[in-house]
Amino acid sequence: MDSKIFSYQVEGIKLEPSTDLLKVSPVFDRKELTEKLKELFKADGFKVDEPSFSYKIIDDQLYIQGLAFKEEVAKSIGFMSVK
C-alpha cells in the first residue's frame, strides 16, 4: 500500500503569551482542518489516516503530522451459481 508522511503548517495558529508562564493559541476547528487535509490529498488519490494525527508545536506554530495512504479500489469476487 502506497503511503506518505506529511507535516502540515496550520496558518494563523500560533501560541501567544497569556501570562508569564502560559502561552495559548487562538480558537480553531479541528474538524475543519481535517476536512482541508482530506481535500489536499484527495486530488492525488490519497486518504488521510486520522488516528495517526499528531499535533506539534514548533517555534510557537501549530503543525499537524500524520500518514496518508493510497485509496485502493476494493476488488470483488463474483460467484456464479447454476441451477
SEKETI-644386 format. One record per atom (N, C-alpha, C): residue number from 1; atom name; x, y, z; chain; residue in one letter. Coordinates in nm, 4 decimals, padded with zeros to 6 digits. Layout:
BEGIN
- k|a|xx|yy|zz|c|r
- NUM|CA|X|Y|Z|A|A
...
This chain:
BEGIN
- k|a|xx|yy|zz|c|r
- 1|N|00.0850|-00.1173|00.0000|A|M
- 1|CA|00.0000|00.0000|00.0000|A|M
- 1|C|00.0897|00.1238|00.0000|A|M
- 2|N|00.0671|00.2133|-00.0944|A|D
- 2|CA|00.1451|00.3360|-00.1028|A|D
- 2|C|00.1030|00.4320|00.0082|A|D
- 3|N|00.2023|00.4898|00.0749|A|S
- 3|CA|00.1752|00.5820|00.1854|A|S
- 3|C|00.2649|00.7033|00.1769|A|S
- 4|N|00.2227|00.8097|00.2430|A|K
- 4|CA|00.3013|00.9324|00.2544|A|K
- 4|C|00.2971|00.9775|00.3996|A|K
- 5|N|00.4059|01.0388|00.4443|A|I
- 5|CA|00.4088|01.1056|00.5739|A|I
- 5|C|00.3959|01.2546|00.5439|A|I
- 6|N|00.3170|01.3255|00.6231|A|F
- 6|CA|00.3028|01.4687|00.5983|A|F
- 6|C|00.3192|01.5496|00.7265|A|F
- 7|N|00.3546|01.6747|00.7077|A|S
- 7|CA|00.3612|01.7732|00.8144|A|S
- 7|C|00.2954|01.8991|00.7584|A|S
- 8|N|00.1828|01.9378|00.8151|A|Y
- 8|CA|00.1031|02.0491|00.7644|A|Y
- 8|C|00.1101|02.1662|00.8616|A|Y
- 9|N|00.1581|02.2796|00.8141|A|Q
- 9|CA|00.1647|02.4003|00.8965|A|Q
- 9|C|00.0279|02.4672|00.8940|A|Q
- 10|N|-00.0330|02.4800|01.0105|A|V
- 10|CA|-00.1660|02.5395|01.0202|A|V
- 10|C|-00.1506|02.6913|01.0282|A|V
- 11|N|-00.1905|02.7582|00.9212|A|E
- 11|CA|-00.1754|02.9037|00.9143|A|E
- 11|C|-00.2612|02.9734|01.0198|A|E
- 12|N|-00.2028|03.0722|01.0838|A|G
- 12|CA|-00.2765|03.1550|01.1783|A|G
- 12|C|-00.2909|03.0970|01.3178|A|G
- 13|N|-00.2368|02.9782|01.3412|A|I
- 13|CA|-00.2473|02.9172|01.4743|A|I
- 13|C|-00.1082|02.9183|01.5377|A|I
- 14|N|-00.0798|03.0264|01.6088|A|K
- 14|CA|00.0477|03.0425|01.6782|A|K
- 14|C|00.0195|03.0673|01.8250|A|K
- 15|N|00.1074|03.0178|01.9105|A|L
- 15|CA|00.0925|03.0425|02.0531|A|L
- 15|C|00.1269|03.1875|02.0835|A|L
- 16|N|00.0424|03.2494|02.1635|A|E
- 16|CA|00.0638|03.3875|02.2061|A|E
- 16|C|00.0672|03.3900|02.3588|A|E
- 17|N|00.1500|03.4768|02.4174|A|P
- 17|CA|00.1573|03.4838|02.5644|A|P
- 17|C|00.0236|03.5224|02.6268|A|P
- 18|N|-00.0159|03.4476|02.7281|A|S
- 18|CA|-00.1363|03.4770|02.8049|A|S
- 18|C|-00.0962|03.5329|02.9407|A|S
- 19|N|00.0008|03.4655|03.0029|A|T
- 19|CA|00.0617|03.5123|03.1272|A|T
- 19|C|00.2117|03.4900|03.1126|A|T
- 20|N|00.2855|03.5200|03.2180|A|D
- 20|CA|00.4304|03.4972|03.2138|A|D
- 20|C|00.4648|03.3504|03.1957|A|D
- 21|N|00.3766|03.2618|03.2404|A|L
- 21|CA|00.4045|03.1187|03.2369|A|L
- 21|C|00.3215|03.0419|03.1345|A|L
- 22|N|00.2303|03.1088|03.0659|A|L
- 22|CA|00.1365|03.0376|02.9787|A|L
- 22|C|00.1256|03.1052|02.8425|A|L
- 23|N|00.1303|03.0229|02.7383|A|K
- 23|CA|00.1019|03.0673|02.6022|A|K
- 23|C|-00.0163|02.9858|02.5520|A|K
- 24|N|-00.1068|03.0503|02.4791|A|V
- 24|CA|-00.2244|02.9809|02.4255|A|V
- 24|C|-00.2425|03.0167|02.2784|A|V
- 25|N|-00.3163|02.9320|02.2085|A|S
- 25|CA|-00.3451|02.9552|02.0665|A|S
- 25|C|-00.4828|03.0180|02.0527|A|S
- 26|N|-00.5093|03.0764|01.9379|A|P
- 26|CA|-00.6481|03.1181|01.9116|A|P
- 26|C|-00.7362|02.9939|01.8950|A|P
- 27|N|-00.8646|03.0112|01.9037|A|V
- 27|CA|-00.9595|02.9008|01.8870|A|V
- 27|C|-00.9573|02.8554|01.7410|A|V
- 28|N|-00.9604|02.7228|01.7200|A|F
- 28|CA|-00.9664|02.6685|01.5846|A|F
- 28|C|-01.0530|02.5436|01.5841|A|F
- 29|N|-01.0999|02.5068|01.4659|A|D
- 29|CA|-01.1891|02.3920|01.4490|A|D
- 29|C|-01.1101|02.2745|01.3915|A|D
- 30|N|-01.0883|02.1713|01.4727|A|R
- 30|CA|-01.0118|02.0538|01.4280|A|R
- 30|C|-01.0779|01.9840|01.3102|A|R
- 31|N|-01.2102|01.9754|01.3112|A|K
- 31|CA|-01.2811|01.9070|01.2016|A|K
- 31|C|-01.2615|01.9810|01.0703|A|K
- 32|N|-01.2613|02.1137|01.0768|A|E
- 32|CA|-01.2391|02.1933|00.9562|A|E
- 32|C|-01.0983|02.1686|00.9011|A|E
- 33|N|-01.0001|02.1599|00.9903|A|L
- 33|CA|-00.8628|02.1308|00.9471|A|L
- 33|C|-00.8527|01.9917|00.8860|A|L
- 34|N|-00.9211|01.8956|00.9461|A|T
- 34|CA|-00.9211|01.7590|00.8934|A|T
- 34|C|-00.9811|01.7564|00.7537|A|T
- 35|N|-01.0901|01.8278|00.7329|A|E
- 35|CA|-01.1531|01.8324|00.6005|A|E
- 35|C|-01.0596|01.8965|00.4982|A|E
- 36|N|-00.9879|01.9997|00.5396|A|K
- 36|CA|-00.8939|02.0664|00.4494|A|K
- 36|C|-00.7826|01.9694|00.4085|A|K
- 37|N|-00.7316|01.8924|00.5043|A|L
- 37|CA|-00.6281|01.7935|00.4732|A|L
- 37|C|-00.6822|01.6861|00.3791|A|L
- 38|N|-00.8037|01.6410|00.4027|A|K
- 38|CA|-00.8644|01.5391|00.3160|A|K
- 38|C|-00.8718|01.5894|00.1728|A|K
- 39|N|-00.9115|01.7153|00.1553|A|E
- 39|CA|-00.9225|01.7731|00.0213|A|E
- 39|C|-00.7858|01.7842|-00.0458|A|E
- 40|N|-00.6832|01.8219|00.0311|A|L
- 40|CA|-00.5485|01.8352|-00.0250|A|L
- 40|C|-00.4970|01.7025|-00.0818|A|L
- 41|N|-00.5250|01.5931|-00.0122|A|F
- 41|CA|-00.4744|01.4620|-00.0538|A|F
- 41|C|-00.5666|01.3908|-00.1529|A|F
- 42|N|-00.6940|01.4281|-00.1537|A|K
- 42|CA|-00.7917|01.3608|-00.2383|A|K
- 42|C|-00.7558|01.3710|-00.3868|A|K
- 43|N|-00.7016|01.4842|-00.4283|A|A
- 43|CA|-00.6661|01.5052|-00.5691|A|A
- 43|C|-00.5638|01.4032|-00.6189|A|A
- 44|N|-00.4764|01.3567|-00.5290|A|D
- 44|CA|-00.3741|01.2574|-00.5646|A|D
- 44|C|-00.4197|01.1140|-00.5386|A|D
- 45|N|-00.5460|01.0971|-00.4955|A|G
- 45|CA|-00.5974|00.9627|-00.4691|A|G
- 45|C|-00.5545|00.9074|-00.3342|A|G
- 46|N|-00.5144|00.9954|-00.2416|A|F
- 46|CA|-00.4734|00.9521|-00.1088|A|F
- 46|C|-00.5805|00.9877|-00.0067|A|F
- 47|N|-00.5820|00.9128|00.1017|A|K
- 47|CA|-00.6759|00.9351|00.2107|A|K
- 47|C|-00.5949|00.9530|00.3392|A|K
- 48|N|-00.6287|01.0553|00.4192|A|V
- 48|CA|-00.5548|01.0775|00.5434|A|V
- 48|C|-00.5979|00.9764|00.6484|A|V
- 49|N|-00.5025|00.9338|00.7288|A|D
- 49|CA|-00.5278|00.8393|00.8378|A|D
- 49|C|-00.5425|00.9204|00.9666|A|D
- 50|N|-00.6654|00.9572|01.0002|A|E
- 50|CA|-00.6911|01.0449|01.1145|A|E
- 50|C|-00.6332|00.9932|01.2463|A|E
- 51|N|-00.6390|00.8630|01.2764|A|P
- 51|CA|-00.5792|00.8169|01.4027|A|P
- 51|C|-00.4275|00.8410|01.4114|A|P
- 52|N|-00.3621|00.8628|01.2975|A|S
- 52|CA|-00.2169|00.8857|01.3011|A|S
- 52|C|-00.1818|01.0316|01.3290|A|S
- 53|N|-00.2811|01.1202|01.3341|A|F
- 53|CA|-00.2542|01.2627|01.3533|A|F
- 53|C|-00.1790|01.2883|01.4835|A|F
- 54|N|-00.0818|01.3762|01.4727|A|S
- 54|CA|-00.0054|01.4212|01.5880|A|S
- 54|C|00.0017|01.5734|01.5792|A|S
- 55|N|-00.0397|01.6406|01.6843|A|Y
- 55|CA|-00.0369|01.7864|01.6864|A|Y
- 55|C|00.0934|01.8292|01.7517|A|Y
- 56|N|00.1740|01.9081|01.6788|A|K
- 56|CA|00.3053|01.9509|01.7271|A|K
- 56|C|00.3128|02.1035|01.7267|A|K
- 57|N|00.3843|02.1568|01.8236|A|I
- 57|CA|00.4133|02.2997|01.8282|A|I
- 57|C|00.5628|02.3144|01.8013|A|I
- 58|N|00.5964|02.3844|01.6922|A|I
- 58|CA|00.7355|02.4096|01.6569|A|I
- 58|C|00.7506|02.5602|01.6418|A|I
- 59|N|00.8375|02.6190|01.7244|A|D
- 59|CA|00.8570|02.7651|01.7252|A|D
- 59|C|00.7235|02.8384|01.7391|A|D
- 60|N|00.6410|02.7933|01.8334|A|D
- 60|CA|00.5096|02.8516|01.8645|A|D
- 60|C|00.4075|02.8377|01.7521|A|D
- 61|N|00.4361|02.7594|01.6489|A|Q
- 61|CA|00.3462|02.7385|01.5346|A|Q
- 61|C|00.2891|02.5972|01.5406|A|Q
- 62|N|00.1587|02.5830|01.5154|A|L
- 62|CA|00.0947|02.4510|01.5154|A|L
- 62|C|00.1198|02.3789|01.3835|A|L
- 63|N|00.1576|02.2512|01.3942|A|Y
- 63|CA|00.1727|02.1616|01.2796|A|Y
- 63|C|00.0923|02.0360|01.3084|A|Y
- 64|N|00.0309|01.9823|01.2042|A|I
- 64|CA|-00.0344|01.8510|01.2147|A|I
- 64|C|00.0491|01.7558|01.1313|A|I
- 65|N|00.0903|01.6461|01.1930|A|Q
- 65|CA|00.1709|01.5463|01.1237|A|Q
- 65|C|00.0953|01.4148|01.1236|A|Q
- 66|N|00.1172|01.3352|01.0195|A|G
- 66|CA|00.0474|01.2078|01.0127|A|G
- 66|C|00.0777|01.1321|00.8855|A|G
- 67|N|-00.0089|01.0366|00.8569|A|L
- 67|CA|00.0057|00.9499|00.7398|A|L
- 67|C|-00.1118|00.9676|00.6447|A|L
- 68|N|-00.0828|00.9482|00.5181|A|A
- 68|CA|-00.1869|00.9402|00.4164|A|A
- 68|C|-00.1555|00.8159|00.3334|A|A
- 69|N|-00.2585|00.7455|00.2906|A|F
- 69|CA|-00.2365|00.6241|00.2133|A|F
- 69|C|-00.3205|00.6273|00.0870|A|F
- 70|N|-00.2711|00.5560|-00.0135|A|K
- 70|CA|-00.3378|00.5489|-00.1440|A|K
- 70|C|-00.4654|00.4673|-00.1288|A|K
- 71|N|-00.5746|00.5242|-00.1761|A|E
- 71|CA|-00.7004|00.4503|-00.1721|A|E
- 71|C|-00.6982|00.3441|-00.2810|A|E
- 72|N|-00.7202|00.2220|-00.2414|A|E
- 72|CA|-00.7228|00.1126|-00.3371|A|E
- 72|C|-00.8673|00.0712|-00.3609|A|E
- 73|N|-00.8974|00.0474|-00.4844|A|V
- 73|CA|-01.0315|00.0043|-00.5207|A|V
- 73|C|-01.0517|-00.1379|-00.4702|A|V
- 74|N|-01.1596|-00.1566|-00.4007|A|A
- 74|CA|-01.1903|-00.2898|-00.3482|A|A
- 74|C|-01.2184|-00.3850|-00.4643|A|A
- 75|N|-01.1565|-00.4993|-00.4564|A|K
- 75|CA|-01.1777|-00.5998|-00.5598|A|K
- 75|C|-01.2867|-00.6950|-00.5115|A|K
- 76|N|-01.3862|-00.7141|-00.5951|A|S
- 76|CA|-01.4920|-00.8051|-00.5563|A|S
- 76|C|-01.4785|-00.9349|-00.6355|A|S
- 77|N|-01.5151|-01.0395|-00.5696|A|I
- 77|CA|-01.5119|-01.1704|-00.6333|A|I
- 77|C|-01.6567|-01.2121|-00.6512|A|I
- 78|N|-01.6915|-01.2349|-00.7725|A|G
- 78|CA|-01.8295|-01.2743|-00.8013|A|G
- 78|C|-01.8420|-01.4264|-00.8129|A|G
- 79|N|-01.9502|-01.4757|-00.7612|A|F
- 79|CA|-01.9772|-01.6174|-00.7710|A|F
- 79|C|-02.0988|-01.6389|-00.8590|A|F
- 80|N|-02.0870|-01.7345|-00.9466|A|M
- 80|CA|-02.1980|-01.7633|-01.0361|A|M
- 80|C|-02.2534|-01.9003|-00.9977|A|M
- 81|N|-02.3814|-01.9050|-00.9810|A|S
- 81|CA|-02.4418|-02.0353|-00.9477|A|S
- 81|C|-02.5323|-02.0786|-01.0624|A|S
- 82|N|-02.5303|-02.2080|-01.0866|A|V
- 82|CA|-02.6125|-02.2641|-01.1939|A|V
- 82|C|-02.7125|-02.3586|-01.1281|A|V
- 83|N|-02.8382|-02.3458|-01.1685|A|K
- 83|CA|-02.9413|-02.4324|-01.1114|A|K
- 83|C|-02.9703|-02.5455|-01.2037|A|K
